[in-house]
Every structure is written in structure tokens, then in C-alpha cells.
């Protein structure tokens, strides 16, 4: 089979005793395992140093990370994949962990079979009544456990600060975006509360998911105190934005495990896909012409775009309904940080321009409850403000802002505002701040412009041609300004905006738990592959990649493509054998370095479009033959549900083992 070149960089292969095996005496930090392709043995190599690149591609701290042995303390990495068609759960429970608001919903299988939309949600009490979702805020006590969540957390933390300095407590809110904005996300990533105190992000997310899990189970027991659910009776679903990278998805799965949801009972649902499943069952009364009746919002053959407008991110995906009713992804997910929180940020900047940053900071520190009430009032006005409105928007201004401003400036805010440039933006009357309609509408400008620009670009790409419908879902789509912007900018599109659009993702996630095979294929967002070396060919390979090894020239850093950007991937179906990798003789584990690229056909992993994802560790069977030529491993990447997975088959024994990628350490 030709000359076998084998070696190690950072000695990634180990024998059964756990000691490094280096049969040819090769120095560490040289080469990786042998790879056979097109009948020729070639070698996989370790990753080079590289720079910061596309923030949507997962990154690893300090450039790279090597796994030196099978991580036996994480057996789930090597758990056999569950067959998604075998759903014998009696209950599906979904958690929608949002940037601004979070909640849960559930339905029993017998209810689903009778009425798919019979889905129960929780009602969270607050000062103005009840809400189906609660703010994504958590108060953590001195024992690092949850003291309160949601509206209750906001109130208790404000009460603590007014009677104590709260030094032993931590208060986190709107922290989900860290999983999107952190380039080197890993299990040691820190998150900071409103006062700057730090805690492991994985612990905070795990506590919140655990709290919502326990709250749901307690509610079920409240219906019948004899009710008892074993773990394998419940199919849990946790929603994630479609534009999240592989690291963030794996982080959420790890956090759910910390929160008490076992991996084998958990499915991750992409938020816009969940919303699309829900919208399929929305009954429609009559067509635009008034001539036809329809029981569903979307008919077979429809190609539609899902615009999921959340608090932090905007997710855009494109689907087509197949003849059998299944959904096929037409274009990979896209979007950005243009959600409702950007409007909140603009409002905060407006307050800073009016009062000054020092006044706002002092008010936040000393009177958080009053500032919280102001932003809750703004949240309601943000949703109900109409684009053609000419009357000013009245907000109750906290007394603390009046007092702090006068103490610092020796003038009242009323007097100051009439003399400043802000006189054309706001005015003060008694305990109210009146924001002029033009000023209030301008708070949406950046968000609306980004969304409309992205949609215009997307709708002019070839795969999206033929889209006739836009599904407008997510909490931010409650805003009349957003609805008007979409309708006016895309007048030839049918716009579907369900009444309970803020619950479309949550209820759709429950449906996804019942229908795990509803999505049949995806479009690969990145190019995925393994780094390798190959025998150097003059005139073909660049001189900059020539390396001398064992008296022969090799080409280093080659990107061996497994999945290509834009490729249609059938979910859950085996893929053709891609390549054979040969571990060391006597090794009980194998390691491969995985890369992703925003380019369709990268040649080398050192290109700017490429980023190191992490290490894939493959556990070898103990009965594998100890001869190199008989211990080859076939590796192929595929999608299972919403997550990237790998299949590895030992050529000699035909044993198959699927391993979760370890992207976060």
C-alpha cells in the first residue's frame, strides 16, 4: 500500500496504558496521522498559528487545542446516536432561552395526537398582570445557587440594593448574546454581572436551564401530586439561534447537561425552524381574493422565508415544503445582532444624551428598581408605537434622575433641556418625559435598515428565487414599526405574522420534539474538513508549503474537505466514505484536527477564511488488528438534527462509533 508515513505533533496517540506511542522515534510537533486517499497514503498535520477571522466561525483560545487521549470522563462523546424516528416519550418540554425573555412550554403525546396546537405555557406574574415569558434575568446568591428568576429576580435584586450593598449577590440579565459575540468561547469563558462580578458562563447558563427545568416539573406535580416522570419519559428541547456557530450549540448542550437534562433526552431546535413548524398549523380563514378557504397557512410546494426577530439576534432561513409535508432548507441560516435590544441600546444612549452618563450610572447603581421600571415602560411603548404616529410618547421619568441631575449640575433637567440641543427631541412635564414621535421612531432606524438591507441582498440570490412568503415571528416582530417596515419594503410578498408571534418559537420547539424528522435536509453554512499533509508535487503545490520529512518533500496544511459550503446535506443519512486515517500501531484512540471555512473550496487551513474548530477523538475498539494497513479508520461528517456529527468506522472490524466533536474543551 506504499510507504506509510506516521508521526505526531503533541503526541496525540496513546497506547492502552495511556502512554504516548511513537514507533518511529519521530520528534513531537512534527506530523499527524496517516491519511489514505485515492490509493495513496498521505498525512494529516497539526494546525498552524492563525489570526482572528470571521466571528461566526468557532474559535479556540490561543489559536489551537489538542486532545491527547480519549476523555473517559465524558462518555457522552462516544454514546451511540439515538434514532430520531424512535420517539417513545410521553411528554415533550421545550425551553426558549432568549436574550430578553425566556419561558417554557410542553405537551403530552396523547394531546399532540389529538390536537397538535394543544400546547401549555407558563404564566409569570408581574406588576401589570401575567406574561407567558419572563425576563432573562437571574439572581444568584452567596451559595452560587438561583435565588430568583425573571420578574422576581429583578424585584428582589432591587430590594436588596436598597437595603444592602448586595456584595454577596450576583445579578445577570440579557446575557445570552455572549455565546454569539465571544470568539474564543469555551468551558472556561467568564461572564460578568451588572456590577462586574465574574462567574463561569457555563455555570450561569446551567443554573438558568436547571431552574426552568425544575419549575416545569414542579408545575406538572402541582397538577397531580402523585405524578412522577422518569428522565427517559421526557423529550427536552432547547432553542438556539440558527446563526449560532458549532461552539455555541455545544456550549448550550453542555449547560443543559449541567442543568439536569441528559444529552440523550435533549434536542436542540433552531429558532426559525421551530417557528416555521408552528406556522404550518396556523389556520387561515380566506384567501386575499376571497375565493378560497385554507386550513393551513402554508401549502405544499411553498418556498418561504422565516424572519425570526428576537431580542438579541435576527435569524433568517429559507425553506420549501415538500410533497410529503416535510421541510427542506433552501439557503443556510443568516442574520446578525439587529434584534430588539438594539432599540433598547438606542434609548439608553438617548437618556445619556439627555442626562449625562454620570447621572445614568449613579441612578443605575443606587436606584436600579426605578430605572428598571422606566425600561419596562419603554418596552411596552416600543411594541405599541406606530410608524405614522405624530403624538409624543410619554414615559414616567424616575424621580432619582431629576434629583441626581440637579445635585450634579445645580439646574433642573426641565430648565436644562429647553436650553440644550435636546429641546427638539424631548420635553419634560411634571413626572413625565415626552419623547417626540420623530425621535422615538429614529430609535428603530439602525435595526430596520440592517434587516431590510440583509433581506434585499438575500432575496436576490439564486437559491432564494421564488420565495413568495415571509413568516414574521419572534418577540420583536410585535412592534408595529417592524411590521410596517417589512410590509412596505416587500410589497409583493405575502407577510404572515401570527397573533402570538412571540410564542411561535417556543410552541414550535414543542412540535419539533414530537416531529424530529420534520426537517429533511440542510444547506451547509461552512466548509468543514481535516488538516493533512500530502506528497509534494512540483508545479502543483506552492513552494511556501514545502516541508522536508524522512528524506521526502511533503505539502503541509492541506484542507481535506468533508462538507462543502452550500452543499445540500440529507439529515440523518449516511454519507459516502470520505477518507481513511491510520492511527499508531497499538493505539486505543485517534485524534483529528477539524477546521471550518467561509470559502467553498479552501486549499489550505492557513487561508484567512479558515478557523480551527477543535479536536475529534475517536475511540478504537480493543479487538482492532495491530497492523497499520488493517487498522484504517474511515471518517465522514454529517448532520444529525441540528448539530454536526461524525461517523468513524474501523475498516478491519467494521465497528462504527459516532463521537461528538469537542469544540469547547
PyMOL commands that set and color helices and strands:
alter all, ss='L'
color gray80, all
select helices_A, chain A and resi 61-63+75-78+109-114+151-163+178-181+201-223+231-233+246-258+263-265+271-280+340-355+357-366+368-384+399-409+413-419+421-424+437-442+445-459+462-464+475-478+480-489+501-514+543-545+628-630
alter helices_A, ss='H'
color red, helices_A
select strands_A, chain A and resi 34-37+40-43+91-97+101-108+120-121+124-126+129-131+134-135+137-140+146-149+170-173+190-192+198-200+234-240+266-270+303-309+314-321+327-336+393-396+426-429+432-435+469-473+494-496+519-523+527-535+546-549+552-563+568-570+579-582+589-597+610-619+632-640+643-650+656-659
alter strands_A, ss='S'
color yellow, strands_A
deselect
rebuild
show_as cartoon
